[in-house]
Amino acid sequence: MRRLGLLTAVFALAVGTMVAFGPNPGAAQAQPRAHVYLLRGLMNVFSLGMDTLADELRRHGINATVHNYAEWQTLADRAAADYKVGKEAPIILIGHSYGADAVMEMAAYLGRKGVPVALVVPFDGTQSFAASGNVARVLNLTQRKYAYMRGGPGFHGALDNVDVSSDRSIDHITIDKSARLHARVVAEVLAVVGNHKAAPAKNGNGADAGAARPATLPEQGGSPQNADKPAPLPPEPPPQPLHTEEIQN
């Protein structure tokens, strides 16, 4: 009886503590973390610029992971699950070649699951895709006009097709390794993550408000569904400045 009375007293004390302070007193609720998914292209060996770009993002404190393009659906299922339990946001997708195609498909698949995508960056995809309505911004870096992206049904975000075909130092194998393009993408990602932290409210297409446009790059001049007017690029570092459409010899 004495032992039973002691156990009853301990139980009553525990219940009282939980009622007064909650199950984990003083614990801060975990905030979702941005996740950048980078997808390599064919054979997983010709898109090592994705690895370099991931390293650059990590140096800025961004969670960035690199994968084979063929994994996109598995990755999307995991991202959707993490988003829905509050572990992951904003979601950013970057890919090269077949990986570029895959990030467009991955974004649309996430849309069907009700998950917003803050930014999609295809590096020289192999075909044109329609941006889905859950995407806030598409920055399409390409050297082929047939791979321009376009707005699909319900898309109200910003879309820039940046045509770098005039830059003779860039081809399909090197575009993912361009330091100039990396600098632009890093700026875009940092702007999205910064805007998400500052203003987590949602806009009409379910993506983070303000995520579509980095304030640090006003010269881009992009607009929603800007499929026919490629946005300008920042100039190449000295000694060889680059312009939007032509290389100056």
C-alpha positions in Angstrom: 0.0 0.0 0.0 2.8 2.4 0.9 4.5 1.7 -2.5 1.2 2.2 -4.3 0.7 5.5 -2.6 4.2 6.6 -3.6 3.7 5.7 -7.3 0.3 7.5 -7.3 2.0 10.6 -5.9 4.8 10.5 -8.6 2.2 10.0 -11.4 0.1 12.9 -10.1 3.2 15.1 -10.0 4.2 14.2 -13.6 0.7 14.9 -14.9 0.6 18.3 -13.1 4.0 19.2 -14.6 2.8 18.4 -18.2 -0.4 20.4 -17.7 1.5 23.4 -16.4 4.4 23.4 -18.8 3.5 21.1 -21.7 5.4 17.9 -22.7 8.7 19.8 -23.4 8.8 23.0 -21.4 10.9 25.8 -22.9 11.6 23.9 -26.1 11.4 26.0 -29.3 9.5 24.7 -32.2 11.8 23.5 -35.0 11.7 25.7 -38.1 11.6 24.2 -41.6 15.0 24.2 -43.4 15.6 25.1 -47.0 16.6 22.2 -49.2 18.3 22.6 -52.6 18.1 19.4 -54.7 20.7 19.3 -57.5 20.3 16.6 -60.2 23.1 15.4 -62.5 22.5 14.4 -66.1 23.3 11.3 -68.2 25.4 8.6 -66.6 25.9 10.7 -63.5 29.4 11.8 -64.6 29.0 14.7 -67.1 27.4 17.2 -64.7 30.0 17.6 -62.0 29.3 21.4 -62.0 26.3 20.4 -59.9 28.7 19.2 -57.2 30.7 22.4 -57.4 27.5 24.5 -57.1 26.3 22.4 -54.2 29.7 23.1 -52.4 29.3 26.8 -53.0 25.8 26.8 -51.6 26.9 24.8 -48.5 29.5 27.5 -47.8 26.6 29.9 -47.5 24.9 27.6 -45.0 22.4 26.2 -47.4 21.4 22.5 -47.3 22.3 21.3 -50.8 22.3 17.6 -51.9 23.4 16.1 -55.3 21.6 13.2 -56.9 21.2 11.2 -60.1 18.4 12.5 -62.3 16.8 9.1 -62.3 16.0 9.5 -58.6 13.7 12.5 -59.0 10.4 10.8 -58.1 11.9 9.2 -55.0 13.4 12.5 -54.0 10.0 14.3 -54.6 8.1 11.8 -52.4 10.6 12.4 -49.6 10.6 16.2 -50.1 6.7 16.2 -50.0 6.7 14.2 -46.8 9.2 16.4 -45.1 7.4 19.6 -46.3 4.1 18.4 -44.9 5.5 17.7 -41.4 7.2 21.1 -41.4 10.8 19.9 -41.8 11.6 21.3 -45.2 10.9 24.7 -47.0 11.5 26.4 -49.3 12.2 23.6 -51.9 14.6 24.6 -54.7 15.4 22.4 -57.7 18.5 22.7 -59.9 19.6 20.3 -62.7 21.8 19.9 -65.7 20.9 18.2 -69.1 18.6 15.2 -68.2 18.8 16.6 -64.7 17.3 19.8 -66.0 14.4 17.9 -67.6 14.0 16.0 -64.3 13.7 19.1 -62.1 10.8 20.4 -64.3 9.1 17.0 -64.0 9.8 16.9 -60.3 8.3 20.3 -59.8 5.1 19.3 -61.6 4.9 16.1 -59.5 5.3 18.1 -56.3 2.5 20.3 -57.5 0.2 17.3 -57.8 1.0 16.6 -54.2 0.1 20.1 -53.1 3.8 21.1 -52.4 5.1 24.6 -53.5 8.5 24.9 -55.2 10.2 28.3 -54.7 12.7 28.1 -57.5 13.6 25.8 -60.4 16.9 26.3 -62.3 17.4 24.0 -65.4 20.9 24.1 -66.9 20.5 23.4 -70.6 17.6 20.9 -70.6 17.0 18.7 -73.6 13.5 19.9 -74.3 10.8 22.5 -73.5 8.6 22.0 -70.4 5.6 23.9 -69.1 6.1 25.4 -65.6 3.5 24.1 -63.2 1.3 26.3 -61.1 3.0 25.5 -57.8 6.3 27.0 -58.9 7.2 30.6 -57.9 10.1 31.1 -60.3 11.9 29.4 -63.2 15.4 30.5 -64.2 16.1 28.6 -67.4 19.8 28.7 -68.4 20.1 27.4 -71.9 21.9 27.6 -75.2 19.1 26.2 -77.4 15.9 27.9 -78.2 13.9 24.7 -78.5 14.6 24.2 -74.8 12.9 27.4 -73.7 10.5 26.9 -70.8 7.0 28.3 -70.8 4.2 28.9 -68.3 1.7 26.0 -68.0 -1.9 26.0 -66.7 -2.2 27.9 -63.4 1.4 29.3 -63.5 1.5 32.8 -62.2 5.2 33.0 -61.2 8.2 34.5 -62.9 9.9 32.8 -65.8 13.2 33.8 -67.4 14.8 32.0 -70.3 18.4 33.1 -70.3 20.0 32.3 -73.6 23.8 32.0 -73.4 24.4 30.7 -76.9 26.4 33.8 -77.8 29.0 32.9 -75.2 31.4 30.7 -77.1 33.0 29.5 -73.9 29.8 27.7 -73.0 28.5 24.5 -74.5 26.3 21.7 -73.2 29.2 20.0 -71.3 30.5 23.2 -69.7 27.4 25.2 -69.0 26.9 23.6 -65.6 30.5 24.6 -64.6 30.3 28.3 -65.6 31.4 30.4 -62.6 29.4 33.3 -64.0 26.2 31.2 -64.0 27.0 29.8 -60.6 27.3 33.3 -59.2 23.8 34.1 -60.5 22.2 30.9 -59.2 23.8 31.3 -55.8 22.4 34.9 -55.6 18.9 33.6 -56.6 19.0 30.8 -54.0 20.1 33.2 -51.2 17.4 35.6 -52.1 14.7 32.9 -52.0 15.9 31.6 -48.7 16.2 35.1 -47.2 12.7 36.1 -48.4 11.3 32.9 -47.0 12.7 33.7 -43.6 11.6 37.3 -43.7 8.1 36.8 -45.2 6.8 33.2 -44.9 3.3 34.2 -46.0 2.0 32.3 -49.1 1.0 33.9 -52.4 -1.7 32.8 -54.8 0.2 29.9 -56.3 1.1 28.3 -52.9 4.8 29.3 -53.0 6.5 31.7 -50.7 5.6 35.3 -51.1 8.5 37.3 -52.5 10.5 34.2 -53.4 10.4 34.7 -57.1 12.7 37.7 -57.4 16.1 38.3 -55.7 16.3 42.0 -54.6 20.1 41.8 -55.2 19.8 41.4 -59.0 17.5 44.2 -60.2 19.2 44.3 -63.6 17.6 40.9 -64.6 14.4 42.6 -65.7 12.4 39.3 -65.9 8.7 39.1 -65.8 6.1 36.4 -65.4 6.1 33.9 -68.3 8.9 35.8 -70.0 9.4 33.0 -72.6 10.5 35.2 -75.6 12.7 37.8 -74.0 15.8 36.3 -72.4 16.9 38.0 -69.3 20.3 39.6 -69.2 23.3 38.1 -67.3 25.6 40.0 -65.0 29.0 40.8 -66.8 31.9 38.4 -66.7 34.6 39.4 -64.3 37.6 41.2 -65.8 39.5 41.1 -68.1 36.8 39.8 -70.6 33.4 41.4 -69.9 30.4 39.5 -71.3 27.1 41.0 -72.5 23.7 39.5 -72.7 23.6 38.3 -76.3 27.0 38.7 -77.8 30.6 38.1 -76.8 32.8 41.1 -77.5 36.0 40.0 -79.0 
